[in-house]
Each structure stands twice: as C-alpha cells, then as structure tokens.
Amino acid sequence: MASSINTGNIDGAYPVAGQDNSSQGFRDNFTNIKTNFGYAKSELEDLQTKAVLKAGLTGVALDNDMGGNLLYNVEISQLAMSKYAAGVLAGSVSLDYANGYYQTLTTSASITLAFTNFPASGKHAEMAVAVTVASVAHTVTLPAACTVGVNTVPGILSNVITFPAAGQYLLKFTTDDNGTTIAVEYAQAPGIAGAIKFGTIAAAIGSAGDTKGMVSIDADYIYICSADYDGSTAVWKRVAVATW
C-alpha cells in the first residue's frame, strides 16, 4: 500500500530567519506534522500486526500465524517440520493437526485414533504419526473416515491394525475434505519394507489381521498371504527355503 504520510505539506523553509513570521504558518506546520505522526503510528501498528518476523518485537512474543493465507512463488531451503510428542497413551487418542505435521506416541494398551482441526475442504493436509508399539497385543484402530489406502496396510482388518512385532511404525494420513475422507499410508515398520515379518505361520487360514500381500519368513519357509483373512479360507502359501 502507499503511505499516507505527506512530507510535501510541511514547509521546511518556515519560519524565515530575521523577520516576523505569521503564527498561522507555525500552526499549519505543527498540524501537518501531527497528522503525519498519526499516519506513521497507524502504518507501523499495521505492520506489527501483519508482518512476518524473524524475531518477536520488543515486549511481544513471536507469532507468525498466517491465518490460512496463501503464500506463493516461494523458494524454501532447510525446511523443518514441527514435532509433537503425544506421550504414552491407551484407549481413545485424539491427535490435533494444529500440534504439527510429525507426531509421536507410545502405546501402553490398544488405542483408537481420531483427528481434529484438519483444514477446511479444498486444502490438502498431511500428518505423519510415529507409533511405538510396546507390545504385539496392542492394536491401533483407525477412524471410520480412513477409507483410502487401508487395504495396503499389513495386518489390518475392519480398520484395526494388528502388528507383527513391537517397535516403531510410521503411518501417514492425508485429507483434502476436512477429514471426511482420510487416506492412510503404511510408511515404515520394523523389519524389511514394513511388510515382512519373521516367524512361522502356524496354519494356512492365518489369523485375524492377516491381509493380502503380507510376507513372513522362518528358517525353513517363505510364507505369502494371498488374500485377506476371513476365518475359513486357506490364505497363506509357502515355499521351502534351500541352501546352495
């Protein structure tokens, strides 16, 4: 915006030395100077409210909340995402998008996830959740809104994930409709590629949580799950491992 400050209405040659000067000239100059100070005050306060700053102004905490406004044609270097440690949790767990992109938690029992404060529809939002599973007895239930990508998550049945081993698992969630529809990506897990576990499959029908594409290995066989577990169908196939 153009500044409202007008230096042209201040007579810098007034008063004239060595002669009587009209008091009106003094009053005009003082009035114009006062008016310009008022403009300067308003414009500085506007900048203090709206500017993006490297550090907080004197006596004011730094707050660069952009209020959802658009930044464009931007080059970014050395970008770091905020990390929020949600703690050791059990039961219903609500993760707030406002706490940052990368959030961590550790299970002390099975948990049921929910999400809050996703942006309005039409804006793409992502959240990465690092879940440290303390025991294979701990399951993670995803929200009903997680309907995209769930079939690619090993060990999931009816949105409940059963984990093959204790350790840290990274799940990524995305939405562009305020959380009405959420996509999930199984991004990282203990073991190889997050989908291979180490252990013997005791029966061809498998167990709850087995999903198509899962792989397991023991000393004698490689096991491949060819379909989702349904309680009756033989979904696991195996091939013997030989030395050479």
Backbone as CSV, one residue per row, in Angstrom:
resi,resn,N_x,N_y,N_z,CA_x,CA_y,CA_z,C_x,C_y,C_z
1,MET,0.843,-1.189,0.000,0.000,0.000,0.000,0.879,1.239,0.000
2,ALA,0.342,2.345,-0.509,1.074,3.621,-0.491,0.905,4.277,0.883
3,SER,1.976,4.850,1.387,1.917,5.520,2.678,1.080,6.785,2.587
4,SER,0.358,7.082,3.682,-0.438,8.315,3.752,0.382,9.503,4.231
5,ILE,1.615,9.239,4.641,2.464,10.328,5.127,2.794,11.266,3.969
6,ASN,2.583,12.543,4.189,2.794,13.564,3.158,3.806,14.587,3.665
7,THR,5.050,14.448,3.221,6.076,15.404,3.649,5.989,16.710,2.870
8,GLY,5.216,16.731,1.797,5.122,17.926,0.970,4.300,19.039,1.587
9,ASN,3.510,18.692,2.635,2.687,19.750,3.237,3.352,20.379,4.456
10,ILE,4.633,20.092,4.649,5.404,20.723,5.726,6.395,21.693,5.080
11,ASP,6.313,22.927,5.473,7.174,23.965,4.909,8.500,23.969,5.654
12,GLY,9.515,23.377,5.045,10.817,23.282,5.692,11.559,24.607,5.745
13,ALA,11.112,25.609,4.974,11.772,26.925,4.974,11.099,27.898,5.933
14,TYR,10.125,27.393,6.692,9.371,28.267,7.610,9.693,27.866,9.042
15,PRO,9.933,28.850,9.931,9.888,30.304,9.724,11.154,30.819,9.040
16,VAL,11.013,31.978,8.470,12.126,32.628,7.789,12.927,33.424,8.823
17,ALA,14.237,33.171,8.851,15.089,33.843,9.833,15.176,35.337,9.561
18,GLY,15.242,36.133,10.640,15.491,37.564,10.530,14.269,38.391,10.231
19,GLN,13.061,37.820,10.300,11.856,38.613,10.050,10.698,38.057,10.865
20,ASP,9.682,38.895,11.018,8.475,38.426,11.693,7.774,37.384,10.825
21,ASN,7.291,36.322,11.459,6.595,35.263,10.739,5.199,35.083,11.315
22,SER,4.263,34.825,10.464,2.878,34.638,10.891,2.753,33.397,11.768
23,SER,2.010,33.542,12.866,1.783,32.391,13.741,0.984,31.297,13.031
24,GLN,0.200,31.669,11.998,-0.570,30.670,11.260,0.355,29.662,10.583
25,GLY,1.501,30.120,10.095,2.454,29.216,9.455,2.970,28.172,10.425
26,PHE,3.209,28.650,11.699,3.635,27.694,12.717,2.540,26.654,12.956
27,ARG,1.307,27.147,13.083,0.192,26.240,13.360,0.002,25.243,12.208
28,ASP,0.135,25.705,10.961,-0.023,24.815,9.814,1.031,23.705,9.830
29,ASN,2.293,24.115,10.078,3.362,23.125,10.108,3.153,22.103,11.242
30,PHE,2.815,22.610,12.441,2.602,21.718,13.571,1.433,20.765,13.308
31,THR,0.362,21.284,12.715,-0.807,20.437,12.410,-0.446,19.347,11.417
32,ASN,0.290,19.712,10.368,0.669,18.724,9.357,1.647,17.689,9.912
33,ILE,2.570,18.149,10.762,3.500,17.207,11.392,2.743,16.224,12.288
34,LYS,1.791,16.744,13.088,0.995,15.876,13.967,0.186,14.868,13.151
35,THR,-0.398,15.338,12.050,-1.178,14.430,11.191,-0.299,13.329,10.627
36,ASN,0.892,13.686,10.181,1.803,12.692,9.631,2.282,11.696,10.690
37,PHE,2.490,12.177,11.921,2.825,11.263,13.017,1.699,10.257,13.241
38,GLY,0.461,10.711,13.126,-0.686,9.818,13.269,-0.705,8.753,12.187
39,TYR,-0.424,9.193,10.930,-0.336,8.214,9.845,0.779,7.197,10.113
40,ALA,1.936,7.687,10.559,3.080,6.808,10.824,2.740,5.792,11.911
41,LYS,2.066,6.267,12.950,1.678,5.361,14.040,0.760,4.252,13.526
42,SER,-0.244,4.622,12.763,-1.196,3.635,12.242,-0.514,2.627,11.322
43,GLU,0.377,3.120,10.443,1.039,2.233,9.499,2.026,1.297,10.196
44,LEU,2.724,1.796,11.220,3.637,0.935,11.970,2.872,-0.136,12.738
45,GLU,1.750,0.230,13.334,0.940,-0.750,14.063,0.364,-1.797,13.111
46,ASP,0.016,-1.368,11.903,-0.483,-2.309,10.897,0.614,-3.305,10.525
47,LEU,1.839,-2.814,10.358,2.964,-3.695,10.058,3.232,-4.654,11.211
48,GLN,3.182,-4.163,12.457,3.426,-5.007,13.621,2.408,-6.143,13.705
49,THR,1.182,-5.868,13.257,0.124,-6.869,13.318,0.234,-7.890,12.196
50,LYS,0.696,-7.452,11.008,0.603,-8.297,9.817,1.926,-8.824,9.283
51,ALA,3.037,-8.262,9.672,4.322,-8.644,9.083,4.789,-10.004,9.595
52,VAL,5.521,-10.748,8.748,6.201,-11.971,9.148,7.583,-11.588,9.654
53,LEU,7.912,-12.013,10.861,9.117,-11.526,11.525,10.083,-12.667,11.844
54,LYS,11.371,-12.352,11.908,12.387,-13.320,12.296,12.444,-13.476,13.810
55,ALA,12.055,-12.453,14.530,12.086,-12.480,15.994,10.945,-11.613,16.510
56,GLY,10.560,-11.851,17.758,9.484,-11.076,18.348,9.880,-9.625,18.542
57,LEU,8.913,-8.718,18.373,9.161,-7.313,18.661,9.357,-7.134,20.160
58,THR,9.983,-6.038,20.561,10.270,-5.800,21.966,8.996,-5.886,22.802
59,GLY,9.026,-6.787,23.782,7.890,-6.924,24.679,6.744,-7.757,24.142
60,VAL,6.928,-8.352,22.951,5.847,-9.130,22.331,6.403,-10.478,21.887
61,ALA,5.685,-11.564,22.222,6.112,-12.899,21.804,5.954,-13.052,20.291
62,LEU,6.869,-13.779,19.675,6.806,-14.014,18.239,5.589,-14.871,17.894
63,ASP,4.812,-14.431,16.927,3.641,-15.180,16.470,3.460,-14.927,14.978
64,ASN,3.926,-15.879,14.172,3.821,-15.741,12.722,2.651,-16.563,12.168
65,ASP,1.513,-16.491,12.835,0.313,-17.179,12.370,-0.166,-16.518,11.081
66,MET,-0.140,-17.287,9.974,-0.532,-16.732,8.675,-2.039,-16.758,8.449
67,GLY,-2.767,-17.339,9.394,-4.217,-17.304,9.310,-4.792,-18.012,8.094
68,GLY,-4.070,-18.997,7.562,-4.573,-19.732,6.410,-4.427,-19.007,5.090
69,ASN,-3.668,-17.905,5.068,-3.497,-17.141,3.830,-2.468,-17.791,2.906
70,LEU,-2.575,-17.488,1.635,-1.773,-18.127,0.601,-0.374,-17.518,0.504
71,LEU,0.634,-18.383,0.481,1.994,-17.998,0.121,2.297,-18.653,-1.224
72,TYR,2.832,-17.916,-2.170,3.076,-18.498,-3.483,4.367,-17.952,-4.075
73,ASN,4.863,-18.684,-5.110,6.126,-18.351,-5.762,7.245,-18.234,-4.725
74,VAL,7.356,-19.284,-3.889,8.274,-19.268,-2.751,9.376,-20.302,-2.961
75,GLU,10.607,-19.930,-2.674,11.716,-20.884,-2.633,12.055,-21.144,-1.176
76,ILE,12.099,-22.429,-0.795,12.321,-22.796,0.601,13.578,-23.645,0.706
77,SER,14.399,-23.351,1.695,15.593,-24.135,1.973,15.641,-24.450,3.453
78,GLN,16.151,-25.637,3.805,16.317,-26.061,5.187,14.993,-25.993,5.954
79,LEU,13.969,-26.586,5.367,12.651,-26.602,5.991,12.580,-27.713,7.034
80,ALA,12.148,-27.385,8.238,11.976,-28.374,9.304,10.507,-28.415,9.717
81,MET,9.989,-29.624,9.912,8.617,-29.799,10.354,8.569,-29.875,11.880
82,SER,7.527,-29.345,12.462,7.367,-29.403,13.911,7.108,-30.838,14.362
83,LYS,7.635,-31.181,15.531,7.407,-32.497,16.131,6.636,-32.316,17.425
84,TYR,5.625,-33.155,17.598,4.828,-33.114,18.829,4.799,-34.504,19.440
85,ALA,5.255,-34.622,20.670,5.254,-35.898,21.378,3.975,-36.001,22.197
86,ALA,3.082,-36.891,21.779,1.783,-37.009,22.451,1.874,-37.798,23.746
87,GLY,2.943,-38.614,23.904,3.143,-39.317,25.160,2.833,-40.799,25.073
88,VAL,2.707,-41.417,26.245,2.360,-42.830,26.370,0.850,-42.915,26.560
89,LEU,0.170,-43.605,25.636,-1.287,-43.481,25.581,-1.974,-44.834,25.452
90,ALA,-3.245,-44.837,25.842,-4.103,-46.011,25.688,-5.524,-45.528,25.484
91,GLY,-6.361,-46.389,24.899,-7.766,-46.030,24.714,-7.954,-45.042,23.573
92,SER,-8.873,-44.100,23.751,-9.175,-43.106,22.711,-8.082,-42.048,22.667
93,VAL,-7.515,-41.846,21.483,-6.421,-40.884,21.298,-6.817,-39.908,20.196
94,SER,-6.924,-38.636,20.537,-7.268,-37.604,19.558,-6.013,-36.804,19.228
95,LEU,-5.628,-36.816,17.957,-4.443,-36.091,17.508,-4.879,-34.799,16.834
96,ASP,-4.345,-33.690,17.325,-4.721,-32.358,16.851,-3.767,-31.920,15.745
97,TYR,-4.308,-31.667,14.562,-3.493,-31.232,13.424,-2.714,-29.961,13.751
98,ALA,-3.272,-29.124,14.617,-2.620,-27.864,14.979,-1.310,-28.080,15.737
99,ASN,-1.092,-29.282,16.259,0.145,-29.556,17.001,1.341,-29.807,16.090
100,GLY,1.114,-29.969,14.791,2.239,-30.122,13.883,2.119,-31.333,12.988
101,TYR,2.954,-31.345,11.943,2.924,-32.405,10.938,3.347,-33.762,11.503
102,TYR,4.435,-33.782,12.313,5.013,-35.046,12.776,4.684,-35.229,14.252
103,GLN,3.923,-36.282,14.557,3.514,-36.533,15.930,3.892,-37.949,16.332
104,THR,4.281,-38.105,17.588,4.726,-39.411,18.069,3.900,-39.834,19.275
105,LEU,3.787,-41.137,19.446,3.132,-41.672,20.635,3.627,-43.082,20.885
106,THR,3.486,-43.525,22.114,3.827,-44.884,22.511,2.590,-45.525,23.118
107,THR,2.316,-46.763,22.759,1.134,-47.439,23.287,1.433,-48.071,24.648
108,SER,0.465,-47.964,25.544,0.525,-48.744,26.789,-0.602,-49.769,26.810
109,ALA,-1.447,-49.720,25.797,-2.525,-50.678,25.546,-3.028,-50.367,24.139
110,SER,-4.079,-51.027,23.713,-4.638,-50.737,22.390,-5.206,-49.322,22.358
111,ILE,-5.130,-48.693,21.180,-5.612,-47.321,21.051,-6.580,-47.205,19.869
112,THR,-7.432,-46.197,19.948,-8.344,-45.851,18.861,-8.062,-44.413,18.470
113,LEU,-7.638,-44.194,17.223,-7.228,-42.863,16.779,-8.405,-42.024,16.304
114,ALA,-8.281,-40.724,16.524,-9.187,-39.727,15.948,-8.346,-38.504,15.627
115,PHE,-8.851,-37.650,14.728,-8.116,-36.454,14.320,-9.013,-35.221,14.469
116,THR,-8.397,-34.104,14.822,-9.130,-32.847,14.937,-8.377,-31.729,14.227
117,ASN,-9.123,-30.686,13.879,-8.569,-29.436,13.334,-7.886,-29.577,11.977
118,PHE,-8.334,-30.536,11.163,-7.852,-30.537,9.784,-8.352,-29.259,9.095
119,PRO,-7.610,-28.742,8.078,-8.051,-27.533,7.356,-9.382,-27.760,6.645
120,ALA,-9.989,-26.657,6.242,-11.272,-26.715,5.552,-11.161,-27.493,4.245
121,SER,-12.292,-27.995,3.760,-12.330,-28.722,2.488,-11.705,-27.881,1.380
122,GLY,-10.986,-28.569,0.491,-10.319,-27.883,-0.605,-8.858,-27.622,-0.326
123,LYS,-8.401,-27.904,0.909,-6.988,-27.745,1.259,-6.419,-29.106,1.649
124,HIS,-5.254,-29.426,1.070,-4.612,-30.713,1.320,-3.862,-30.666,2.650
125,ALA,-4.092,-31.665,3.486,-3.432,-31.715,4.792,-2.771,-33.073,4.970
126,GLU,-1.611,-33.076,5.603,-0.878,-34.317,5.875,-0.464,-34.362,7.338
127,MET,-0.467,-35.564,7.891,0.050,-35.777,9.242,0.777,-37.109,9.268
128,ALA,1.992,-37.103,9.799,2.763,-38.333,9.969,2.731,-38.702,11.447
129,VAL,2.352,-39.938,11.735,2.227,-40.382,13.119,3.167,-41.565,13.339
130,ALA,4.155,-41.378,14.188,5.092,-42.443,14.541,4.571,-43.128,15.801
131,VAL,4.118,-44.371,15.641,3.540,-45.130,16.751,4.561,-46.160,17.222
132,THR,5.014,-46.014,18.446,5.877,-47.032,19.037,4.981,-48.040,19.743
133,VAL,4.894,-49.235,19.163,4.040,-50.287,19.700,4.840,-51.056,20.753
134,ALA,4.392,-50.964,21.997,5.144,-51.576,23.090,4.936,-53.082,23.169
135,SER,3.820,-53.567,22.618,3.521,-54.994,22.669,2.669,-55.370,21.468
136,VAL,2.861,-56.582,20.940,2.039,-57.029,19.812,0.577,-57.183,20.217
137,ALA,0.308,-57.181,21.509,-1.079,-57.231,21.977,-1.791,-55.889,21.798
138,HIS,-1.028,-54.834,21.513,-1.613,-53.501,21.348,-2.013,-53.284,19.892
139,THR,-3.267,-53.028,19.651,-3.751,-52.749,18.308,-4.005,-51.248,18.146
140,VAL,-4.083,-50.807,16.896,-4.443,-49.418,16.591,-5.673,-49.444,15.688
141,THR,-6.747,-48.829,16.168,-7.969,-48.729,15.377,-8.005,-47.376,14.687
142,LEU,-8.130,-47.377,13.365,-8.178,-46.145,12.587,-9.606,-45.611,12.541
143,PRO,-9.767,-44.296,12.344,-11.114,-43.732,12.237,-11.870,-44.334,11.046
144,ALA,-13.185,-44.334,11.137,-14.014,-44.842,10.041,-13.776,-44.048,8.764
145,ALA,-13.342,-42.785,8.898,-13.071,-41.942,7.722,-11.871,-42.420,6.926
146,CYS,-11.029,-43.282,7.503,-9.880,-43.840,6.778,-10.393,-44.915,5.825
147,THR,-10.666,-44.514,4.610,-11.228,-45.426,3.614,-10.342,-45.579,2.389
148,VAL,-9.279,-44.791,2.297,-8.379,-44.845,1.139,-7.032,-45.404,1.592
149,GLY,-6.556,-46.426,0.903,-5.255,-46.996,1.209,-5.248,-48.021,2.319
150,VAL,-6.391,-48.265,2.956,-6.397,-49.186,4.098,-6.019,-50.607,3.684
151,ASN,-6.352,-50.994,2.454,-6.039,-52.353,2.011,-4.552,-52.578,1.795
152,THR,-3.773,-51.514,1.805,-2.317,-51.648,1.648,-1.612,-51.746,2.994
153,VAL,-2.343,-51.638,4.073,-1.750,-51.674,5.411,-1.692,-53.122,5.893
154,PRO,-0.508,-53.674,6.090,-0.403,-55.055,6.577,-1.038,-55.194,7.961
155,GLY,-1.716,-56.304,8.170,-2.260,-56.592,9.491,-3.549,-55.881,9.821
156,ILE,-4.215,-55.267,8.832,-5.436,-54.517,9.123,-6.671,-55.353,8.804
157,LEU,-7.662,-55.271,9.668,-8.946,-55.916,9.466,-10.007,-55.032,10.098
158,SER,-10.961,-54.581,9.282,-12.027,-53.676,9.761,-11.440,-52.451,10.455
159,ASN,-10.392,-51.889,9.830,-9.706,-50.682,10.307,-8.938,-50.866,11.620
160,VAL,-8.752,-52.113,12.034,-7.949,-52.408,13.226,-6.627,-53.025,12.775
161,ILE,-5.517,-52.376,13.152,-4.194,-52.867,12.774,-3.633,-53.729,13.895
162,THR,-3.270,-54.962,13.544,-2.553,-55.845,14.453,-1.108,-55.916,13.973
163,PHE,-0.175,-55.645,14.865,1.220,-55.518,14.463,1.986,-56.833,14.672
164,PRO,2.893,-57.147,13.741,3.631,-58.413,13.839,4.756,-58.391,14.864
165,ALA,5.177,-57.205,15.256,6.290,-57.102,16.200,6.213,-55.758,16.918
166,ALA,6.798,-55.721,18.101,6.913,-54.442,18.799,7.927,-53.568,18.072
167,GLY,7.797,-52.260,18.214,8.711,-51.337,17.558,7.970,-50.126,17.037
168,GLN,8.677,-49.296,16.275,8.081,-48.055,15.780,7.553,-48.231,14.357
169,TYR,6.315,-47.797,14.161,5.647,-47.836,12.868,5.264,-46.411,12.488
170,LEU,5.486,-46.057,11.229,5.148,-44.716,10.756,3.942,-44.800,9.829
171,LEU,2.873,-44.119,10.218,1.649,-44.052,9.425,1.459,-42.612,8.957
172,LYS,1.156,-42.446,7.683,0.922,-41.107,7.142,-0.548,-40.984,6.740
173,PHE,-1.166,-39.874,7.143,-2.574,-39.636,6.874,-2.735,-38.356,6.051
174,THR,-3.581,-38.392,5.037,-3.831,-37.208,4.212,-5.333,-37.040,3.997
175,THR,-5.740,-35.782,3.828,-7.143,-35.474,3.544,-7.215,-34.139,2.823
176,ASP,-8.233,-33.964,1.991,-8.458,-32.660,1.368,-9.914,-32.227,1.536
177,ASP,-10.608,-32.892,2.463,-12.013,-32.527,2.691,-12.333,-32.421,4.182
178,ASN,-11.376,-31.863,4.955,-11.581,-31.627,6.384,-11.743,-32.918,7.180
179,GLY,-11.137,-33.999,6.670,-11.168,-35.252,7.418,-12.373,-36.130,7.155
180,THR,-13.230,-35.722,6.217,-14.363,-36.577,5.869,-13.875,-37.875,5.239
181,THR,-12.852,-37.765,4.391,-12.197,-38.920,3.786,-10.701,-38.813,4.075
182,ILE,-10.140,-39.857,4.665,-8.728,-39.832,5.027,-8.026,-41.012,4.354
183,ALA,-6.901,-40.715,3.711,-6.069,-41.763,3.127,-4.948,-42.108,4.105
184,VAL,-4.591,-43.383,4.182,-3.525,-43.820,5.076,-2.435,-44.507,4.271
185,GLU,-1.200,-44.254,4.667,-0.038,-44.901,4.046,0.805,-45.532,5.138
186,TYR,1.116,-46.796,4.951,1.976,-47.541,5.874,3.409,-47.300,5.432
187,ALA,4.080,-46.345,6.063,5.329,-45.837,5.509,6.583,-46.505,6.039
188,GLN,6.526,-47.017,7.270,7.748,-47.572,7.859,7.375,-48.523,8.982
189,ALA,8.156,-49.588,9.115,7.903,-50.557,10.185,9.182,-51.310,10.488
190,PRO,9.255,-51.969,11.647,10.420,-52.825,11.912,10.488,-53.950,10.889
191,GLY,11.672,-54.375,10.540,11.815,-55.451,9.566,12.056,-54.897,8.175
192,ILE,11.828,-55.690,7.153,12.128,-55.329,5.774,10.909,-54.745,5.111
193,ALA,11.019,-53.531,4.647,9.974,-52.856,3.886,8.668,-52.740,4.643
194,GLY,8.663,-53.016,5.944,7.472,-52.850,6.749,6.430,-53.922,6.527
195,ALA,6.574,-54.798,5.554,5.547,-55.790,5.268,6.042,-57.211,5.494
196,ILE,7.310,-57.388,5.791,7.872,-58.713,6.006,8.087,-58.934,7.501
197,LYS,7.546,-60.011,8.015,7.773,-60.329,9.414,8.542,-61.644,9.507
198,PHE,9.061,-61.924,10.674,9.873,-63.110,10.866,9.166,-64.027,11.867
199,GLY,8.755,-65.185,11.390,8.043,-66.122,12.250,7.322,-67.161,11.419
200,THR,6.911,-68.214,12.074,6.228,-69.320,11.403,4.725,-69.053,11.352
201,ILE,4.122,-69.259,10.193,2.674,-69.192,10.056,2.131,-70.564,10.432
202,ALA,1.422,-70.632,11.536,1.036,-71.931,12.102,-0.015,-72.660,11.275
203,ALA,-0.895,-71.918,10.621,-1.972,-72.556,9.852,-2.227,-71.768,8.588
204,ALA,-2.636,-72.487,7.529,-2.834,-71.831,6.236,-3.953,-70.804,6.260
205,ILE,-4.919,-70.968,7.179,-6.010,-69.976,7.230,-5.539,-68.679,7.885
206,GLY,-4.393,-68.706,8.555,-3.849,-67.498,9.165,-4.601,-67.095,10.417
207,SER,-4.578,-65.794,10.697,-5.235,-65.265,11.894,-5.746,-63.866,11.619
208,ALA,-6.573,-63.372,12.519,-7.167,-62.042,12.353,-6.086,-60.996,12.141
209,GLY,-6.284,-60.142,11.145,-5.312,-59.096,10.836,-4.426,-59.424,9.651
210,ASP,-4.408,-60.698,9.219,-3.615,-61.064,8.042,-4.272,-60.485,6.790
211,THR,-3.483,-59.863,5.935,-4.010,-59.245,4.716,-3.172,-59.648,3.512
212,LYS,-3.792,-59.580,2.360,-3.141,-59.946,1.106,-1.853,-59.147,0.912
213,GLY,-0.781,-59.862,0.586,0.496,-59.208,0.353,1.474,-59.329,1.503
214,MET,1.009,-59.759,2.665,1.926,-59.933,3.786,2.900,-61.080,3.504
215,VAL,4.103,-60.944,4.031,5.142,-61.959,3.844,5.769,-62.272,5.198
216,SER,6.041,-63.545,5.434,6.723,-63.949,6.657,7.807,-64.966,6.311
217,ILE,8.844,-65.009,7.128,9.992,-65.890,6.873,10.365,-66.607,8.161
218,ASP,10.648,-67.899,8.070,11.306,-68.599,9.173,12.500,-69.376,8.606
219,ALA,13.064,-70.280,9.365,14.285,-70.966,8.930,14.053,-71.903,7.751
220,ASP,12.794,-72.305,7.531,12.528,-73.321,6.517,11.664,-72.847,5.350
221,TYR,10.846,-71.808,5.548,9.881,-71.423,4.537,9.777,-69.895,4.374
222,ILE,9.353,-69.511,3.186,8.865,-68.156,2.947,7.356,-68.275,2.765
223,TYR,6.593,-67.502,3.555,5.141,-67.569,3.535,4.590,-66.307,2.856
224,ILE,3.589,-66.479,2.005,2.966,-65.352,1.307,1.459,-65.425,1.513
225,CYS,0.884,-64.318,1.960,-0.559,-64.255,2.174,-1.219,-63.827,0.858
226,SER,-2.090,-64.666,0.331,-2.663,-64.421,-0.995,-4.034,-63.768,-0.961
227,ALA,-4.617,-63.628,0.233,-5.931,-62.992,0.361,-6.112,-62.543,1.806
228,ASP,-7.089,-61.704,2.044,-7.354,-61.247,3.399,-7.941,-62.380,4.249
229,TYR,-7.607,-62.387,5.504,-8.115,-63.397,6.438,-9.631,-63.311,6.550
230,ASP,-10.300,-64.474,6.466,-11.755,-64.493,6.665,-12.184,-65.565,7.661
231,GLY,-11.221,-66.256,8.258,-11.541,-67.239,9.280,-11.729,-68.652,8.780
232,SER,-11.788,-68.866,7.453,-12.022,-70.220,6.955,-11.169,-70.579,5.741
233,THR,-10.864,-69.582,4.901,-10.119,-69.854,3.674,-8.619,-69.979,3.952
234,ALA,-7.976,-70.920,3.281,-6.513,-71.048,3.385,-5.885,-69.917,2.570
235,VAL,-5.439,-68.865,3.249,-4.945,-67.674,2.557,-3.417,-67.637,2.469
236,TRP,-2.741,-68.468,3.249,-1.280,-68.463,3.240,-0.737,-69.600,2.372
237,LYS,0.270,-69.288,1.576,1.008,-70.283,0.800,2.477,-70.197,1.204
238,ARG,3.201,-71.279,1.001,4.598,-71.266,1.427,5.477,-71.989,0.425
239,VAL,6.748,-71.608,0.424,7.749,-72.277,-0.411,8.970,-72.559,0.458
240,ALA,9.551,-73.738,0.285,10.692,-74.128,1.103,11.922,-73.323,0.745
241,VAL,12.738,-73.057,1.736,13.999,-72.345,1.546,15.127,-73.377,1.523
242,ALA,15.958,-73.323,0.473,17.051,-74.290,0.345,18.397,-73.574,0.344
243,THR,19.421,-74.255,0.769,20.783,-73.696,0.703,21.398,-74.016,-0.658
244,TRP,22.458,-73.316,-1.006,23.186,-73.634,-2.245,24.656,-73.311,-2.067
